[in-house]
Amino acid sequence: MSAFGIIVSGRLVQTDFQPVDAGKFLITIPSPESLNHIVVFLTGTSPLPVEMGASVYFSWPDPTSPPTWQYLGYISNDKPSAIFRITKLKNATPANTFAFSQPIVAQYAQIGISCEPLTQIAQLTADITVNPMGSDSLVTYAAKTAENLFNYTCSFARTILPNTNEQYVPLSIIQQWYTNFMRRVEQDPTFMKG
């Protein structure tokens, strides 16, 4: 059984990575037109060597030429899985390269994995549209969103009943915050990261 696996929404788990070079593995994904997100993970059959990680690359099919690889991110023993959004990569220009000693022409989408030192992986930069969401970034994003909602609604809080410290916010204010928030997300999905 392979040390790596992938999950494509609505499909069975795939673990049939094939070794193609020293420390490099490849898996094909049929029917790529419906791909949105891919989860890449360590299966747990064997850990990666100490101080090593697995760079994850993606390639859309092109039956007329070798694959053009786009760096998505990485997994490691300390980060054994990652979710990658790949819908916007089809027309993107690759920022990093992943090559085999023999070019492999493909009619399917492919995931390539390259086992490398973590110090080398740290030098790579993933396309911002891939946005792998680890638990730390999700917690930070949720906290910033909740803080934004709290601060916004506090400015509209009113005391309705006399002799009480309870304050109330009309639901229309929360709807207004939601509308503004979603508009900002559409304009700049990264605005809460700053």
Contact map, one row per residue, 1 for C-alpha under 8 A:
11100000000000110000000000000000000000000000100000000000000000000000000000000000000000000000000000000000000000000000000000000000000000000000000000000000000000000000000000000000000000000000000000
11111000000000111000000000000000000000000010100000000000000000000000000000000000000000000000000000000000000000000000000000000000000000000000000000000000000000000000000000000000000000000000000000
11111000000000100000000000000000000000000111111000000000000000000000000000000000000000000000000000000000000000000000000000000000000000000000000000000000000000000000000000000000000000000000000000
01111100000000101000000000000000000000011110000000000000000000000000000000000000000000000000000000000000000000000000000000000000000000000000000000000000000000000000000000000000000000000000000000
01111110000011111000000000000000000000011110000000000000000000000000000000000000000000000000000000000000000000000000000000000000000000000000000000000000000000000000000000000000000000000000000000
00011111000011100000000000000000000001111000000000000000000000000000000000000000000000000000000000000000000000000000000000000000000000000000000000000000000000000000000000000000000000000000000000
00001111101111000000000000000000000001110000000000000000000000000000000000000000000000000000000000000000000000000000000000000000000000000000000000000000000000000000000000000000000000000000000000
00000111111110000000000000000000001011100000000000000000000000000000000000000000000000000000000000000000000000000000000000000000000000000000000000000000000000000000000000000000000000000000000000
00000011111000000000000000000000001011000000000000000000000000000000000000000000000000000000000000000000000000000000000000000000000000000000000000000000000000000000000000000000000000000000000000
00000001111100000000000000000000000000000000000000000000000000000000000000000000000000000000000000000000000000000000000000000000000000000000000000000000000000000000000000000000000000000000000000
00000011111110000000000000000000000000000000000000000000000000000000000000000000000000000000000000000000000000000000000000000000000000000000000000000000000000000000000000000000000000000000000000
00000011011111000000000000000000000000000000000000000000000000000000000000000000000000000000000000000000000000000000000000000000000000000000000000000000000000000000000000000000000000000000000000
00001111001111100000000000000000000000000000000000000000000000000000000000000000000000000000000000000000000000000000000000000000000000000000000000000000000000000000000000000000000000000000000000
00001110000111110000000000000000000000000000000000000000000000000000000000000000000000000000000000000000000000000000000000000000000000000000000000000000000000000000000000000000000000000000000000
11111100000011111000000000000000000000000000000000000000000000000000000000000000000000000000000000000000000000000000000000000000000000000000000000000000000000000000000000000000000000000000000000
11001000000001111100000000100000000000000000000000000000000000000000000000000000000000000000000000000000000000000000000000000000000000000000000000000000000000000000000000000000000000000000000000
01011000000000111110000011100000000000000000000000000000000000000000000000000000000000000000000000000000000000000000000000000000000000000000000000000000000000000000000000000000000000000000000000
00000000000000011111000011100000000000000000000000000000000000000000000000000000000000000000000000000000000000000000000000000000000000000000000000000000000000000000000000000000000000000000000000
00000000000000001111111111000000000000000000000000000000000000000000000000000000000000000000000000000000000000000000000000000000000000000000000000000000000000000000000000000000000000000000000000
00000000000000000111110111000000000000000000000000000000000000000000000000000000000000000000000000010000000000000000000000000000000000000000000000000000000000000000000000000000000000000000000000
00000000000000000011111110000000000000000000000000000000000000000000000000000000000000000000000000011000000000000000000000000000000000000000000000000000000000000000000000000000000000000000000000
00000000000000000011111100000000000000000000000000000000000000000000000000000000000000000000000000000000000000000000000000000000000000000000000000000000000000000000000000000000000000000000000000
00000000000000000010111110000000000000000000000000000000000000000000000000000000000000000000000000000000000000000111000000000000000000000000000000000000000000000000000000000000000000000000000000
00000000000000000011111111000000000000000000000000000000000000000000000000000000000000000000000000010000000000011110000000000000000000000000000000000000000000000000000000000000000000000000000000
00000000000000001111101111100000000000000000000000000000000000000000000000000000000000000000000000000000000000011100000000000000000000000000000000000000000000000000000000000000000000000000000000
00000000000000001111000111110000000000000000000000000000000000000000000000000000000000000000000000000000000001111000000000000000000000000000000000000000000000000000000000000000000000000000000000
00000000000000011100000011111000000000000000000000000000000000000000000000000000000000000000000000000000000001110000000000000000000000000000000000000000000000000000000000000000000000000000000000
00000000000000000000000001111100000000000000000000000000000000000000000000000000000000000000000000000000000111100000000000000000000000000000000000000000000000000000000000000000000000000000000000
00000000000000000000000000111111000000000000000000000000000000000000000000000000000000000000000000000000000111100000000000000000000000000000000000000000000000000000000000000000000000000000000000
00000000000000000000000000011111000000000000000000000000000000000000000000000000000000000000000000000000000110000000000000000000000000000000000000000000000000000000000000000000000000000000000000
00000000000000000000000000001111111000000000000000000000000000000000000000000000000000000000000000000000000110000000000000000000000000000000000000000000000000000000000000000000000000000000000000
00000000000000000000000000001111111000000000000000000000000100000000000000000000000000000000000000000000000110000000000000000000000000000000000000000000000000000000000000000000000000000000000000
00000000000000000000000000000011111000000000000000000000000000000000000000000000000000000000000000000000000000000000000000000000000000000000000000000000000000000000000000000000000000000000000000
00000000000000000000000000000011111100000000000000000000000000000000000000000000000000000000000000000000000000000000000000000000000000000000000000000000000000000000000000000000000000000000000000
00000001100000000000000000000011111111000000000000000000000000000000000000000000000001100000000000000000000000000000000000000000000000000000000000000000000000000000000000000000000000000000000000
00000000000000000000000000000000011111000000000000000000000000000000000000000000000011100000000000000000000000000000000000000000000000000000000000000000000000000000000000000000000000000000000000
00000001100000000000000000000000001111100000000000000000000000000000000000000000001111100000000000000000000000000000000000000000000000000000000000000000000000000000000000000000000000000000000000
00000111100000000000000000000000001111110000000000000000000000000000000000000000001111000000000000000000000000000000000000000000000000000000000000000000000000000000000000000000000000000000000000
00000111000000000000000000000000000011111000000000000000000000000000000000000000111100000000000000000000000000000000000000000000000000000000000000000000000000000000000000000000000000000000000000
00011110000000000000000000000000000001111100000000000001000000000000000000100000111100000000000000000000000000000000000000000000000000000000000000000000000000000000000000000000000000000000000000
00011100000000000000000000000000000000111110000000000000000000000000000000100001110000000000000000000000000000000000000000000000000000000000000000000000000000000000000000000000000000000000000000
00111000000000000000000000000000000000011111101000000000000000000000000000111001100000000000000000000000000000000000000000000000000000000000000000000000000000000000000000000000000000000000000000
01111000000000000000000000000000000000001111110000000000000000000000000000000000000000000000000000000000000000000000000000000000000000000000000000000000000000000000000000000000000000000000000000
00100000000000000000000000000000000000000111111000000000000000000000000000000000000000000000000000000000000000000000000000000000000000000000000000000000000000000000000000000000000000000000000000
11100000000000000000000000000000000000000111111000000000000000000000000000000000000000000000000000000000000000000000000000000000000000000000000000000000000000000000000000000000000000000000000000
00100000000000000000000000000000000000000011111100000000000000000000000000000000000000000000000000000000000000000000000000000000000000000000000000000000000000000000000000000000000000000000000000
00100000000000000000000000000000000000000101111110000000000000000000000000001000000000000000000000000000000000000000000000000000000000000000000000000000000000000000000000000000000000000000000000
00000000000000000000000000000000000000000000011111011000000000000000000000011000000000000000000000000000000000000000000000000000000000000000000000000000000000000000000000000000000000000000000000
00000000000000000000000000000000000000000000001111110000000000000000000000000000000000000000000000000000000000000000000000000000000000000000000000000000000000000000000000000000000000000000000000
00000000000000000000000000000000000000000000000111110000000000000000000000000000000000000000000000000000000000000000000000000000000000000000000000000000000000000000000000000000000000000000000000
00000000000000000000000000000000000000000000000011111000000000000000000000000000000000000000000000000000000000000000110000000000000000000000000000000000000000000000000000000000000000000000000000
00000000000000000000000000000000000000000000000111111100000000000000000000010000000000000000000000000000000000000011110000000000000000000000000000000000000000000000000000000000000000000000000000
00000000000000000000000000000000000000000000000100111110000000000000000001111000000000000000000000000000000000000011110010000000000000000000000000000000000000000000000000000000000000000000000000
00000000000000000000000000000000000000000000000000011111000000000000000001110000000000000000000000000000000000001111000000000000000000000000000000000000000000000000000000000000000000000000000000
00000000000000000000000000000000000000000000000000001111100000000000001111100000000000000000000000000000000000001111000010000000000000000000000000000000000000000000000000000000000000000000000000
00000000000000000000000000000000000000010000000000000111110000000000001111100000000000000000000000000000000000111100000000000000000000000000000000000000000000000000000000000000000000000000000000
00000000000000000000000000000000000000000000000000000011111000000000111110000000000000000000000001000000000000111000000000000000000000000000000000000000000000000000000000000000000000000000000000
00000000000000000000000000000000000000000000000000000001111100000000111100000000000000000000000000000000000011110000000000000000000000000000000000000000000000000000000000000000000000000000000000
00000000000000000000000000000000000000000000000000000000111110000011110000000000000000000000000000000000000011100000000000000000000000000000000000000000000000000000000000000000000000000000000000
00000000000000000000000000000001000000000000000000000000011111000011000000000000000000000100000000000000000111000000000000000000000000000000000000000000000000000000000000000000000000000000000000
00000000000000000000000000000000000000000000000000000000001111100010000000000000000000000000000000000000011111000000000000000000000000000000000000000000000000000000000000000000000000000000000000
00000000000000000000000000000000000000000000000000000000000111111110000000000000000000000000000000000000111100000000000000000000000000000000000000000000000000000000000000000000000000000000000000
00000000000000000000000000000000000000000000000000000000000011111100000000000000000000000000000000000000111000000000000000000000000000000000000000000000000000000000000000000000000000000000000000
00000000000000000000000000000000000000000000000000000000000001111100000000000000000000000000000000000000100000000000000000000000000000000000000000000000000000000000000000000000000000000000000000
00000000000000000000000000000000000000000000000000000000000001111110000000000000000000000000000000000000110000000000000000000000000000000000000000000000000000000000000000000000000000000000000000
00000000000000000000000000000000000000000000000000000000000001111111000000000000000000000000000000000011110000000000000000000000000000000000000000000000000000000000000000000000000000000000000000
00000000000000000000000000000000000000000000000000000000001111001111100000000000000000000000000000000011110000000000000000000000000000000000000000000000000000000000000000000000000000000000000000
00000000000000000000000000000000000000000000000000000000001100000111110000000000000000000000010010000000000000000000000000000000000000000000000000000000000000000000000000000000000000000000000000
00000000000000000000000000000000000000000000000000000000111000000011111000000000000000000000010111100000000000000000000000000000000000000000000000000000000000000000000000000000000000000000000000
00000000000000000000000000000000000000000000000000000000111000000001111100000000000000001000111111000000000000000000000000000110000000000000000000000000000000000000000000000000000000000000000000
00000000000000000000000000000000000000000000000000000011110000000000111110000000000000000000011111000000000000000000000000011110000000000000000000000000000000000000000000000000000000000000000000
00000000000000000000000000000000000000000000000000000011110000000000011111000000000100000000000000000000000000000000000000000110010100000000000000000000000000000000000000000000000000000000000000
00000000000000000000000000000000000000000000000000000011100000000000001111100000000000000000000000000000000000000000000000001100000100000000000000000000000000000000000000000000000000000000000000
00000000000000000000000000000000000000000000000000001111000000000000000111110000010000000000000000000000000000000000000010000000000000000000000000000000000000000000000000000000000000000000000000
00000000000000000000000000000000000000011100000000001111000000000000000011111111110000000000000000000000000000000000000000000000000000000000000000000000000000000000000000000000000000000000000000
00000000000000000000000000000000000000000100000100011100000000000000000001111111100000000000000000000000000000000000000000000000000000000000000000000000000000000000000000000000000000000000000000
00000000000000000000000000000000000000000100001100001000000000000000000000111111000000000000000000000000000000000000000000000000000000000000000000000000000000000000000000000000000000000000000000
00000000000000000000000000000000000000000000000000000000000000000000000000111111000000000000000000000000000000000000000000000000000000000000000000000000000000000000000000000000000000000000000000
00000000000000000000000000000000000000000000000000000000000000000000000000111111110000000000000000000000000000000000000000000000000000000000000000000000000000000000000000000000000000000000000000
00000000000000000000000000000000000000001100000000000000000000000000000000111111110000000000000000000000000000000000000000000000000000000000000000000000000000000000000000000000000000000000000000
00000000000000000000000000000000000000111100000000000000000000000000000000110011111000000000000000000000000000000000000000000000000000000000000000000000000000000000000000000000000000000000000000
00000000000000000000000000000000000000111000000000000000000000000000000001100011111100000000000000000000000000000000000000000000000111000000000000000000000000000000000000000000000000000000000000
00000000000000000000000000000000000011110000000000000000000000000000000000000000111110000000000000000000000000000000000000000000000111000000000000000000000000000000000000000000000000000000000000
00000000000000000000000000000000000011110000000000000000000000000000000100000000011111000000000000000000000000000000000000000000011110000000000000000000000000000000000000000000000000000000000000
00000000000000000000000000000000000111000000000000000000000000000000000000000000001111110000000000000000000000000000000000000000111100000000000000000000000000000000000000000000000000000000000000
00000000000000000000000000000000001111000000000000000000000000000000000000000000000111111100000000000000000000000000000000000000110000000000000000000000000000000000000000000000000000000000000000
00000000000000000000000000000000001110000000000000000000000000000000000000000000000011111100000000000000000000000000000000000000000000000000000000000000000000000000000000000000000000000000000000
00000000000000000000000000000000000000000000000000000000000000000000000000000000000011111111000000000000000000000000000000000000110000000000000000000000000000000000000000000000000000000000000000
00000000000000000000000000000000000000000000000000000000000000000000010000000000000001111111100000000000000000000000000000000000110000000000000000000000000000000000000000000000000000000000000000
00000000000000000000000000000000000000000000000000000000000100000000000000000000000001111111000000000000000000000000000000000000000000000000000000000000000000000000000000000000000000000000000000
00000000000000000000000000000000000000000000000000000000000000000000000000000000000000011111100000000000000000000000000000000000000000000000000000000000000000000000000000000000000000000000000000
00000000000000000000000000000000000000000000000000000000000000000000000000000000000000011111110000000000000000000000000000000000000000000000000000000000000000000000000000000000000000000000000000
00000000000000000000000000000000000000000000000000000000000000000000010000000000000000001011111000000000000000000000000000000000000000000000000000000000000000000000000000000000000000000000000000
00000000000000000000000000000000000000000000000000000000000000000001111000000000000000000001111110000000000000000000000000000000000000000000000000000000000000000000000000000000000000000000000000
00000000000000000000000000000000000000000000000000000000000000000000011000000000000000000000111110000000000000000000000000001110000000000000000000000000000000000000000000000000000000000000000000
00000000000000000000000000000000000000000000000000000000000000000000111000000000000000000000011111000000000000000000000000011000000000000000000000000000000000000000000000000000000000000000000000
00000000000000000000000000000000000000000000000000000000000000000001111000000000000000000000011111100000000000000000000000000000000000000000000000000000000000000000000000000000000000000000000000
00000000000000000000000000000000000000000000000000000000100000000000111000000000000000000000000111110000000000010100000000000000000000000000000000000000000000000000000000000000000000000000000000
00000000000000000000000000000000000000000000000000000000000000000000100000000000000000000000000011111010000000000000000000000000000000000000000000000000000000000000000000000000000000000000000000
00000000000000000001100100000000000000000000000000000000000000000000000000000000000000000000000001111111000000000000000000000000000000000000000000000000000000000000000000000000000000000000000000
00000000000000000000100000000000000000000000000000000000000000000000000000000000000000000000000000111110000000000000000000000000000000000000000000000000000000000000000000000000000000000000000000
00000000000000000000000000000000000000000000000000000000000000000000000000000000000000000000000000011111000000000000000000000000000000000000000000000000000000000000000000000000000000000000000000
00000000000000000000000000000000000000000000000000000000000000000110000000000000000000000000000000111111100000000000000000000000000000000000000000000000000000000000000000000000000000000000000000
00000000000000000000000000000000000000000000000000000000000000000110000000000000000000000000000000010111110000000000000000000000000000000000000000000000000000000000000000000000000000000000000000
00000000000000000000000000000000000000000000000000000000000001111110000000000000000000000000000000000011111000000000000000000000000000000000000000000000000000000000000000000000000000000000000000
00000000000000000000000000000000000000000000000000000000000011101110000000000000000000000000000000000001111111000000000000000000000000000000000000000000000000000000000000000000000000000000000000
00000000000000000000000000000000000000000000000000000000000011100000000000000000000000000000000000000000111110000000000000000000000000000000000000000000000000000000000000000000000000000000000000
00000000000000000000000000011111000000000000000000000000000111000000000000000000000000000000000000000000011111000000000000000000000000000000000000000000000000000000000000000000000000000000000000
00000000000000000000000000011111000000000000000000000000011110000000000000000000000000000000000000000000011111100000000000000000000000000000000000000000000000000000000000000000000000000000000000
00000000000000000000000001111000000000000000000000000000011110000000000000000000000000000000000000000000010111110000000000000000000000000000000000000000000000000000000000000000000000000000000000
00000000000000000000000001111000000000000000000000000001111000000000000000000000000000000000000000000000000011111000000000000000000000000000000000000000000000000000000000000000000000000000000000
00000000000000000000000111100000000000000000000000000001110000000000000000000000000000000000000001000000000001111100000000000000000000000000000000000000000000000000000000000000000000000000000000
00000000000000000000000111000000000000000000000000000111100000000000000000000000000000000000000000000000000000111110000000000000000000000000000000000000000000000000000000000000000000000000000000
00000000000000000000001110000000000000000000000000000111000000000000000000000000000000000000000001000000000000011111000000000000000000000000000000000000000000000000000000000000000000000000000000
00000000000000000000001100000000000000000000000000011110000000000000000000000000000000000000000000000000000000001111100000000000000000000000000000000000000000000000000000000000000000000000000000
00000000000000000000001000000000000000000000000000011110000000000000000000000000000000000000000000000000000000000111110110000000000000000000000000000000000000000000000000000000000000000000000000
00000000000000000000000000000000000000000000000000111000000000000000000000000000000000000000000000000000000000000011111110000000000000000000000000000000000000000000000000000000000000000000000000
00000000000000000000000000000000000000000000000000111000000000000000000000000000000000000000000000000000000000000001111111000000000000000000000000000000000000000000000000000000000000000000000000
00000000000000000000000000000000000000000000000000000000000000000000000000000000000000000000000000000000000000000000111111100000000000000000000000000000000000000000000000000000000000000000000000
00000000000000000000000000000000000000000000000000000000000000000000000000000000000000000000000000000000000000000001111111110000000000000000000000000000000000000000000000000000000000000000000000
00000000000000000000000000000000000000000000000000001010000000000000000001000000000000000000000000000000000000000001111111110000000000000000000000000000000000000000000000000000000000000000000000
00000000000000000000000000000000000000000000000000000000000000000000000000000000000000000000000000000000000000000000011111111000000000000000000000000000000000000000000000000000000000000000000000
00000000000000000000000000000000000000000000000000000000000000000000000000000000000000000000000000000000000000000000001111111000000000000000000000000000000000000000000000000000000000000000000000
00000000000000000000000000000000000000000000000000000000000000000000001000000000000000000000000100000000000000000000000111111100000000000000000000000000000000000000000000000000000000000000000000
00000000000000000000000000000000000000000000000000000000000000000000001010000000000000000000001100000000000000000000000001111110000000000000000000000000000000000000000000000000000000000000000000
00000000000000000000000000000000000000000000000000000000000000000000011110000000000000000000001000000000000000000000000000011111010000000000000000000000000000000000000000000000000000000000000000
00000000000000000000000000000000000000000000000000000000000000000000011100000000000000000000001000000000000000000000000000001111111000000000000000000000000000000000000000000000000000000000000000
00000000000000000000000000000000000000000000000000000000000000000000000000000000000000000000000000000000000000000000000000000111111000000000000000000000000000000000000000000000000000000000000000
00000000000000000000000000000000000000000000000000000000000000000000000000000000000011011000000000000000000000000000000000000011111000000000000000000000000000000000000000000000000000000000000000
00000000000000000000000000000000000000000000000000000000000000000000000100000000000111011000000000000000000000000000000000000111111100000000000000000000000000000000000000000000000000000000000000
00000000000000000000000000000000000000000000000000000000000000000000000000000000000110000000000000000000000000000000000000000011111110000000000000000000000000000000000000000000000000000000000000
00000000000000000000000000000000000000000000000000000000000000000000000110000000011110000000000000000000000000000000000000000000011111000000000000000000000000000000000000000000000000000000000000
00000000000000000000000000000000000000000000000000000000000000000000000000000000011100000000000000000000000000000000000000000000001111101100000000000000000000000000000000000000000000000000000000
00000000000000000000000000000000000000000000000000000000000000000000000000000000011000000000000000000000000000000000000000000000000111111100000000000000000000000000000000000000000000000000000000
00000000000000000000000000000000000000000000000000000000000000000000000000000000000000000000000000000000000000000000000000000000000011111110000000000000000000000000000000000000000000000000000000
00000000000000000000000000000000000000000000000000000000000000000000000000000000000000000000000000000000000000000000000000000000000001111111000000000000000000000000000000000000000000000000000000
00000000000000000000000000000000000000000000000000000000000000000000000000000000000000000000000000000000000000000000000000000000000011111111100000000000000000000000000000000000000000000000000000
00000000000000000000000000000000000000000000000000000000000000000000000000000000000000000000000000000000000000000000000000000000000011111111110000000000000000000000000000000000000000000000000000
00000000000000000000000000000000000000000000000000000000000000000000000000000000000000000000000000000000000000000000000000000000000000111111111000000000000000000000000000000000000000000000000000
00000000000000000000000000000000000000000000000000000000000000000000000000000000000000000000000000000000000000000000000000000000000000011111111100000000000000000000000000000000000000000000000000
00000000000000000000000000000000000000000000000000000000000000000000000000000000000000000000000000000000000000000000000000000000000000001111111110000000000000000000000000000000000000000000000110
00000000000000000000000000000000000000000000000000000000000000000000000000000000000000000000000000000000000000000000000000000000000000000111111111000000000000000000000000000000000000000000000000
00000000000000000000000000000000000000000000000000000000000000000000000000000000000000000000000000000000000000000000000000000000000000000011111111100000000000000000000000000000000000000000000000
00000000000000000000000000000000000000000000000000000000000000000000000000000000000000000000000000000000000000000000000000000000000000000001111111110000000000000000000000000000000000000000000100
00000000000000000000000000000000000000000000000000000000000000000000000000000000000000000000000000000000000000000000000000000000000000000000111111111000000000000000000000000000000000000000000100
00000000000000000000000000000000000000000000000000000000000000000000000000000000000000000000000000000000000000000000000000000000000000000000011111111100000000000000000000000000000000000000000000
00000000000000000000000000000000000000000000000000000000000000000000000000000000000000000000000000000000000000000000000000000000000000000000001111111110000000000000000000000000000000000000000000
00000000000000000000000000000000000000000000000000000000000000000000000000000000000000000000000000000000000000000000000000000000000000000000000111111111000000000000000000000000000000000000000000
00000000000000000000000000000000000000000000000000000000000000000000000000000000000000000000000000000000000000000000000000000000000000000000000011111111100000000000000000000100100000000000000000
00000000000000000000000000000000000000000000000000000000000000000000000000000000000000000000000000000000000000000000000000000000000000000000000001111111110000000000000000000000000000000000000000
00000000000000000000000000000000000000000000000000000000000000000000000000000000000000000000000000000000000000000000000000000000000000000000000000111111111000000000000000000000000000000000000000
00000000000000000000000000000000000000000000000000000000000000000000000000000000000000000000000000000000000000000000000000000000000000000000000000011111111100000000000000000000100000000000000000
00000000000000000000000000000000000000000000000000000000000000000000000000000000000000000000000000000000000000000000000000000000000000000000000000001111111110000000000010001100100000000000000000
00000000000000000000000000000000000000000000000000000000000000000000000000000000000000000000000000000000000000000000000000000000000000000000000000000111111110000000000010000000000000000000000000
00000000000000000000000000000000000000000000000000000000000000000000000000000000000000000000000000000000000000000000000000000000000000000000000000000011111110000000000000000000000000000000000000
00000000000000000000000000000000000000000000000000000000000000000000000000000000000000000000000000000000000000000000000000000000000000000000000000000001111111000000000011001000000000000000000000
00000000000000000000000000000000000000000000000000000000000000000000000000000000000000000000000000000000000000000000000000000000000000000000000000000000111111100000001111000000000000000000000000
00000000000000000000000000000000000000000000000000000000000000000000000000000000000000000000000000000000000000000000000000000000000000000000000000000000000111110000001110000000000000000000000000
00000000000000000000000000000000000000000000000000000000000000000000000000000000000000000000000000000000000000000000000000000000000000000000000000000000000011111101111100000000000000000000000000
00000000000000000000000000000000000000000000000000000000000000000000000000000000000000000000000000000000000000000000000000000000000000000000000000000000000001111100011100000000000000000000000000
00000000000000000000000000000000000000000000000000000000000000000000000000000000000000000000000000000000000000000000000000000000000000000000000000000000000000111111010000000000000000000000000000
00000000000000000000000000000000000000000000000000000000000000000000000000000000000000000000000000000000000000000000000000000000000000000000000000000000000000111111000000000000000000000000000000
00000000000000000000000000000000000000000000000000000000000000000000000000000000000000000000000000000000000000000000000000000000000000000000000000000000000000001111100000000000000000000000000000
00000000000000000000000000000000000000000000000000000000000000000000000000000000000000000000000000000000000000000000000000000000000000000000000000000000000000101111110000000000000000000000000000
00000000000000000000000000000000000000000000000000000000000000000000000000000000000000000000000000000000000000000000000000000000000000000000000000000000000000100011111000000000000000000000000000
00000000000000000000000000000000000000000000000000000000000000000000000000000000000000000000000000000000000000000000000000000000000000000000000000000000000000111001111100000000000000000000000000
00000000000000000000000000000000000000000000000000000000000000000000000000000000000000000000000000000000000000000000000000000000000000000000000000000000000011110000111110000000000000000000000000
00000000000000000000000000000000000000000000000000000000000000000000000000000000000000000000000000000000000000000000000000000000000000000000000000000000000011110000011111000000000000000000000000
00000000000000000000000000000000000000000000000000000000000000000000000000000000000000000000000000000000000000000000000000000000000000000000000000000000110111000000001111101100000000000000000000
00000000000000000000000000000000000000000000000000000000000000000000000000000000000000000000000000000000000000000000000000000000000000000000000000000000000110000000000111111100000000000000000000
00000000000000000000000000000000000000000000000000000000000000000000000000000000000000000000000000000000000000000000000000000000000000000000000000000000000000000000000011111110000000000000000000
00000000000000000000000000000000000000000000000000000000000000000000000000000000000000000000000000000000000000000000000000000000000000000000000000000000000000000000000001111111000000000000000000
00000000000000000000000000000000000000000000000000000000000000000000000000000000000000000000000000000000000000000000000000000000000000000000000000000000100100000000000011111111100000000000000000
00000000000000000000000000000000000000000000000000000000000000000000000000000000000000000000000000000000000000000000000000000000000000000000000000001000100000000000000011111111110000000000000000
00000000000000000000000000000000000000000000000000000000000000000000000000000000000000000000000000000000000000000000000000000000000000000000000000000000000000000000000000111111111000000000000000
00000000000000000000000000000000000000000000000000000000000000000000000000000000000000000000000000000000000000000000000000000000000000000000000000000000000000000000000000011111111100000000000000
00000000000000000000000000000000000000000000000000000000000000000000000000000000000000000000000000000000000000000000000000000000000000000000000000001001100000000000000000001111111110000000000000
00000000000000000000000000000000000000000000000000000000000000000000000000000000000000000000000000000000000000000000000000000000000000000000000000000000000000000000000000000111111111000000000000
00000000000000000000000000000000000000000000000000000000000000000000000000000000000000000000000000000000000000000000000000000000000000000000000000000000000000000000000000000011111111100000000000
00000000000000000000000000000000000000000000000000000000000000000000000000000000000000000000000000000000000000000000000000000000000000000000000000000000000000000000000000000001111111110000000000
00000000000000000000000000000000000000000000000000000000000000000000000000000000000000000000000000000000000000000000000000000000000000000000000000000000000000000000000000000000111111111000000000
00000000000000000000000000000000000000000000000000000000000000000000000000000000000000000000000000000000000000000000000000000000000000000000000000000000000000000000000000000000011111111100000000
00000000000000000000000000000000000000000000000000000000000000000000000000000000000000000000000000000000000000000000000000000000000000000000000000000000000000000000000000000000001111111110000000
00000000000000000000000000000000000000000000000000000000000000000000000000000000000000000000000000000000000000000000000000000000000000000000000000000000000000000000000000000000000111111111101000
00000000000000000000000000000000000000000000000000000000000000000000000000000000000000000000000000000000000000000000000000000000000000000000000000000000000000000000000000000000000011111111111000
00000000000000000000000000000000000000000000000000000000000000000000000000000000000000000000000000000000000000000000000000000000000000000000000000000000000000000000000000000000000001111111100000
00000000000000000000000000000000000000000000000000000000000000000000000000000000000000000000000000000000000000000000000000000000000000000000000000000000000000000000000000000000000000111111100000
00000000000000000000000000000000000000000000000000000000000000000000000000000000000000000000000000000000000000000000000000000000000000000000000000000000000000000000000000000000000000011111111000
00000000000000000000000000000000000000000000000000000000000000000000000000000000000000000000000000000000000000000000000000000000000000000000000000000000000000000000000000000000000000011111111100
00000000000000000000000000000000000000000000000000000000000000000000000000000000000000000000000000000000000000000000000000000000000000000000000000000000000000000000000000000000000000001001111111
00000000000000000000000000000000000000000000000000000000000000000000000000000000000000000000000000000000000000000000000000000000000000000000000000000000000000000000000000000000000000011001111111
00000000000000000000000000000000000000000000000000000000000000000000000000000000000000000000000000000000000000000000000000000000000000000000100110000000000000000000000000000000000000000000111111
00000000000000000000000000000000000000000000000000000000000000000000000000000000000000000000000000000000000000000000000000000000000000000000100000000000000000000000000000000000000000000000011111
00000000000000000000000000000000000000000000000000000000000000000000000000000000000000000000000000000000000000000000000000000000000000000000000000000000000000000000000000000000000000000000011111
